[in-house]
Amino acid sequence: MTRNSHTVITIIAGVIILQTRDSWGFSPTKPIIHNTGLLHKVLRTPSTLATNNNRIVVLDAIPDIIDDEPCLVGDNIVASCDIINDDNDEAIISTGVVGTQTKLSAAINLGKCICGAGSFALPHVFLEEGVLGGTLAMMVCAFLAMNTMQSINRSRYLVSSSQQQPPPTSYVDLTKLALGDAASKLVFTLTLVASLGVSSTYIVFVGQTLASLSADALSGNIVHTLAPDIDETTWEAITAATVFPLSLVRNYGVFAFTSALGVTAVLGGIFVTLAYGVLVDPGGGIGVAFSAVSHLKMWPDSFSDAFGGSFGTIAYLFCINFLTFPILNSMKDAKNDYDGAISSAVAVIWTVNALFAIVCLGFYGDETQDLVLQNLDNGPYLSALKILLCVDLLFTFPVVFSSGRQILENVLIGDGTDKKEGGEDDSASLALSRTAVTGGAVATCFGLSQVGGFGVVANLIGGVAQGTLAFIIPPAIAVALSRRNGDGSFDASEIPQFMIGTFGVAVVSSVTYFTLVEVLS
């Protein structure tokens, strides 16, 4: 480890820190002029959620906060989509929502949804599944997720043509029209689980990262200096206490800067991790990593390693099916352009993440940590970059969490639109009720964070909630619509859908079983 190598890494990290600092200047209130605007705040949840006869049309209305980018995206979430409606009512009935987003813009936004903090857990996934096993698992998961997202888009238009109405604008609506109320309530519930589950992974990420900094007495990083030797559970409790008041904020425009900050921080973390391995530890260039890969295991040691212990983490990244509706709704020509957009996004992100995981595994081998950032030292700039990732997730948490919180509020206390007499007393009662729901939901996220490390929690949420929404529900919708539009009998074209559904059942059941076994043991 040479002084020159440390200098280069310091310069690289410093540049990224400065760039990330600039991203904080991102303006969430920059005006844009449209004919008609409808802002949907959607975060790992459909833009419209339906339960019984109630509809969550928007999570919170923000009529004065619109940006040039149709969808504000980052850190595996869709922050918002500006959907432009046609002024002609007849055109709306015949074509549905008319958006402004191009195929390229949609592909970029979909790529941002996939690539996030979970990327730093992939090297450890490859350690569990083997180099070839991990590559194959990522390929299968990415391909099937892409296939089912395209299937969802086709199903939207099948429903539209058969029922002479605009395409459904949410996963819940589509499921209700295709499979009925019971299935739509299942999707509704899984959306809640995914929202709270993903939020809990952020608590774990922050807790693990700050605990590793706090325990490092040699680097002299600022976290150890201010809060030495604090354990992970305590950091996770502090994180939960920090995000609680932030989660009470209902004007999500104040968190819009997280889109720019998140993308910069995640890409910066990936780049610095690779540069650190090439130049510092172990050093010797990229060739050393690829040479070391040939000596690592190629395949998983057991079925539990292949599916139960790690496949869900891959699904956590790629299975964004229920997340794509705001982007679909904001596209100019979703019917013709969406398939190509999601194909391009998945191909690029799969390539980047697979190479990142393999190279990092070559660097650190059996010492690869649950989050590969923990393999880096904690010098001033490297620790600052880790802290920035944590800060980004702290401000992203309320945005992701809001969908689950909104669902709970509507179920437990109603949507608050039916105002009763009583004035300030009723308002105070509603505020207290919302605070109690938020506190309980944050506590639930903290409880989920205690299941295990980032990889364990991401594996459980990705494998169960997101896996069901990606590999089981879409094939069921496709088969139901196929039979409804045909003679109702089995058709050979349904075989691929049954195969995907069977795969989904195997993934969800195995991830659930082996994760519970690991946690209980």
N, C-alpha and C positions, 0 to 999 in steps of 0.2 A: 504494500500500500504506500504509494509515493506522495510527496507533497504536491507535485504537479497534478496528480489525479484528484486529490482533495480540492485543489484550487479550481479545477475544471468543474467538478460536481457543485462546488459552492457557487460558481458563476452561473451555471445552468439553473440551479434552484433559485438563486437570487433574481434572475430574469423572470422566472415563472411567478415568484412572489410579487414582483413589481407589476407584472401583467395582471395577476389576480387582483391586486390592489386597484388597478385601473378599472377592472370590471365592476367594482363597487360603485362606480360612478354611473352605472347603467340607469337610465331614467325610466321608471315604470309609468310615468305620466305624460310622456311625449305624445302630443296629439296627432291624430290621423283622421282624415275626413273620408267617410264612407256614406253611401246612400242610406243604408239602414244597417244598424249593427245590433247583434245579439251576442253578448259575451257569456260563454259557458265556462264556469270554473270547474275543471275536472282533473282529478289527481288520482291516478291508479283506480279510476272508477268511471263508469259511463257518464256522459253529459246529462242524461236524463235517467232517473231511477224510478221504477214503479213498484208499488206494493199495494195490493188490493185496488182500491179506487183512488189512492193518493199518488201524486206525482211530485218528485223532487225535480222541479224544472231547472233551477240553478241552485248551487250550494249557497252562494251569497251574491246579491246583485252588486255589481261594480260598474255602473253605467259610465262613469267618468274616467275609467282607467283602461285605455286601449293602446296597443303598440303596433308598430308597423308589421311585426312578425305575426302571422295569423295564429300560430301556436307557440306559446312560450314554454320551452321544454328543457329539462335537465335533470340529472340524477334519477333516472329511471321513472320519471313522472311526466305527465302533461300538466303544465301549470295553467294554461288557459288556451282557448281557441276562440278567435273572433269569427263568427259565422255570419255571412252576409246573406240576407233573404232577398228574393226577388220581390219588387214592389207589386207585381201583378199576382193577384190571388190565384187566378187560374193556373199560372205558371208554377206556383208553389204546389198546387194540388197534383199537377202532372209530373213535376220533376223533383219535388221535395226541396230540401235546403240547397241553396246555390252558394258555394264557397268561392274563395279567392286563391287558394293554395295550389301551386303547380306541382307536377310530379316530382321535380327535383327537391323543392322545399319540403314536400311530404316525406321523401326518402331521408332527408337530413334529419327531420324531426323524429321519424321512427328510429333512426340510428341513435339519436340522443336518448330516446326512451330506453333502448336496450342497454347501452353502455353506461355504467355507473359504478357505484362503490363496490358492487358485487364482483367486478372484474378483478379486484385485488384478492378475492378468495379462490379464483380459478387455478392458480399454481398448486394450491393444496389439493384441489379436486383432482388434478392430474397426478399428484403424488398417490392418491388413493386408488384411482382407476387405471394408472399406468399411462404411458405416453400414447400408445396407439388406442388403448381403451378410452382415454379421455377425449382424444381426437374424434373417435367414432361416436362417442356419446354426444359430443357437441354437435357433430354433423347431423345425427339423427334428430336431436332435439330441435335444432335450428330449422331443419328442413320441414319437420312435421308442424312446428309452430307457424312457419311461413305458410304451409299448405292450409292449415285450418283458419288462419287469418284471411287468406284469399277465399276460402269456403264461406266464411261469415259474410264477406262482402257480396258474394254471389247469392247467398241466401237472402240478404236484404232485398235484392232486386226481384228475386222469385216471389217473396211475400208481396212486394209492391205491385207486381204485374198481376198476381192472382187475386189480390183484394182491392185493386184499383185505388191505391193510396200511396203517399210518399214512403220511401224506404224508412224503416225504423231507425231512430237516431240513438238508440242505446242497446246494450247487450240484453238488459232486462226486458225491454219492449220486444226485441226480436224473439227471445226465448218464449215469452208469453204467447205471441202470435203463432209460433211454430209448435211448441210443446205443451202449452197450457200454464195455468196459474202455479201449480206445484213446482214445476221446473223453474219458472221465473223467480219464485221465492227462494229456491236453492241458489240461483245465480246471485240474487240479492244478498243472501247470507254470506256466500263466498266472497262477494265484493267487500263486505264488512270485515271478514276475516283477513282478506288480503291487505286491506288498508291498515288495520291495526298491526298485522304481522310485519308488513314492510316497515312501518314506523318503529316497531320493536327492534328490527335489525339495525336501525340507525343508532338506537340507544346502545346496542352491543358494540357497534363499530367505534363509537366515541369512547365508550368505557374501556375497551381493549387498547385503543390507541393511547389514551391518556394514562392508563395504568402502566403501559410499557415505558412511557416517558417519565412518569413519576418514579419508577423503580431504578432508572438509570442514573447512578451517582457519578459515573465517570465522564459523561459528556458535558455536564454542567448546563443542561438545557433548562429553559425557564420554568417548565412545569415542575421538575424536580426541585428547583430552587425555591419556588413558592409553595409547593405542596408535595413534599417528599414522601415516598413509600406509602401511597394510598392505594388500596387494593381495587380490583376491577369492579366488584359489587358496589363499593362506595361511590366510585366514579359513575356507575350507571344510575345510582340513586340520585346523585347530584345532577346528572343529565336530565333525568325525569323531572326533577324539581325545577330545572331551568326551562324546559320546554312547556311546562304546564301554563305559566302566564302567557307565553307566546301563543299557545293553542287557543287562548280565549279571544285573540284578535280575529275579527271577522272581515276586515278589509285586506284581502290577500294581495292587493296591489303593492303593499309595503314590502312584500317578500319577493317581488318580481326580479330583483337583482340576483336572486339565487340561480336564475337560469344561466346568466353569463358567468357568475362565480363558480357554479357547479361544473360547467363544461371545462373551464380553465383549470380548476383544481384537479378534476379527475384525469384529464389528459396530461396535465403537468405531473401528477403522481405516477402515471404509467411511464412517461418519458424519463423522469428522474430515476425511477426504479431500474429501468433498463440501463441508463447511463452509469448508475452506481455499480451495477453488476459488471459492466464492461470495463470500467476504468478503475474501480476501487476494490470491491470484494465480490467475487474472487479476482477480478481483473484479468488481464491477458487477452481481452478482445472477445468478440462474439463467437469466434471459432472455438474457444474453450468451452462455452456453454453447449454448443452443438455436439462437441466431442464427448462431453460428460453425459449428454442425453442417451447416447448409445449404450451406456453402462447401467442405465436405470431400467426398472421393470417396465415391460411393454403393456401388460394386461393386469386387471385387478386380481387380487388373491382370492376373492370370494364374491358370490352374488350380492351379499350385503354391502360390500365395498362398492360394487358397480352401481347398484340402484339405491339401496337403503341409505347409504352413508353420504352420498355426494351428488347423485343425479339431480336432485331437487334444486341444488345450487345453480346448475346450468339452466333449469327451468325458470328459476328466479330471474335470470337475465332475459331469456328469449321469449318466454310465454307471456307476452304483453297483449294478448287477444282482447281482453276487456278494456284495455287502455287505448285502443286504436280508434274508438268511435268518434271522439272529438276531431281527430285528424281526418277521418273519413268525411265527417260532416263539413269540414272546412275546405275540402278539395273542390276544384273547378269541375273535374270530371272523374269522380271516384270510380265509376263503373268501368272505365277503360284504363285509368292510370294507376289505380291503387295496387294492382297485382305487380306491376313493374316496380313501383316504389318500394314495396315491402321486400321484393326479391333482391333489389340492389342494396337496401339497408342491411338485411340479414347477411348477405354475402360479404360485404365489407367488414361488418362488426365481427362476424365469425372468424374471418381471416386475421384481423387485428388481435382478437382475444386469444385465438389458438396459438399464434406465434408468441404473444406475451406470456401465456401460461407455460409453454414449452421452454422458452429461453430462461424464464425465471426458475423453473424446475431444474434446468441445467446448471444454473448458478449455485443453487442452494441444496439440491438433492433432498436427502432425508431430513435435512434441517429446515425445510420450507415450512413457514408458520401458517396458521389459520388465515391470517391476513399477511400477505407478503411484505407489506410495509414494515412489519416488525422485524424483518431481516436486515433492514437498513439501520445504520447508526443514527444517533440523535444529535448531530452537530447543529449549529445555530440555524442554518438555512433549511436543512432537512427536517428538523423539528418544527420549524415555522410552517413548512409545507404541510406536515401532518396536522398541525393545529388548524390550518386553514381548511383542510378537508373536514375536520370536526366542526368548525364554525359553520361551514356550508351546510352540513347535515342538521345542525341545530336549527337553522332558519328554514331548512327544507321540511323538517319534521311537521310543523303546523300545517303546511300545505298538503302533504300526503295524508296526514292524520284527519284533516277536515272532512274528507268523504265519509270515513267511518263515524266520526262524531255527528255529522249531519244525519246519517241513517239512524243512529241511536236516539238523537233528539226527536226525530219525526215519529219513531216508534214509541218512545217513552213519554214525551211531553207534547207531541204534536208539532206542527210547523210554525206555530206562533202567529199565524195570519188571522186567526179568529180571535179578535181582541174583545175581551169582556170589560164590563164597567169596573171601575176601581182605580183607573189612572195609574199613579205612581206605584201604588201597592202591587197592582198586577204586573207592572214592568219589573219591579224589584223581585217579585216572586219568580217571574220567567228568567231573569238574570241569574238568580240563585239556583234554579233548576238546571239551567245550562251549565253553570259552573260545576255543579255536582256531577252531571253527566260527563263533562270534560275531565274532571278529576278521576272519576271511576275508569274512564277509558285510558287515560295516561297510566294509571295504576295497573291496568290490564297489560298495557305494552311493557311496563317494567317487569311484570310477572313473566311474560313471554320471554323477555330478555334473559331470564334466569335459567331457561331450559338448557343453555349451553353457549358456546362461542358463536361468532358470526356465522360460520359455515353451517353449524347445526341448526340455528334458527332459520337461516335463509333456505336450507335444504328442506326443512319442514314446511315452511310457507310456500316455497316454490313448488315442491313436490305434491302437496295436497291441494291447497286453494287454487293456485295458478295452474297446476297440472290438470285439475278437473275442468277449469274454465277453458283450457287450451286443447286437451286431448279427448275429452268425453262429451261435453256439451255440443261443440260444433258438429261432430259427426252425427250426433243424434238429431240435430236440427236439419242437417242435409238429408238424412234418410226420411225424416218425417215429411219434409217438403216434397221430396221426390215421389213418395207414395201418394201424397195428397194430390199432386199434379198428374199422377199416372192412374193406373187402375187399382192401386192399393196393394199390389202383390210384390213379391221379392223381385229385384232386378239385379243382374250381374254387376251393374255400375255401382251398386252399393257395397260391394266387397271391400274396396279400399277404405271406405268409411268404417266398416265393421273392424277392419284390421287396426285402424288408428284408435278406435274406441277401446279395443282389447288391450292395445299397448298402454293407453291411458289408465285403464283399470289396474294393470300390472304395476305401473309406476306409482300411482297414488297409494295402492295397498301396501306395496313393498316399502316405500318411503315412510308411511305411517307406522308400520310394524317395526322396522329396524331402528327408526328414530326413538320410538317409545322404549324399545329394548335397551338402547344405548343410554337413554336418560335414566331409566329405572335402575339400571345396573351400576 
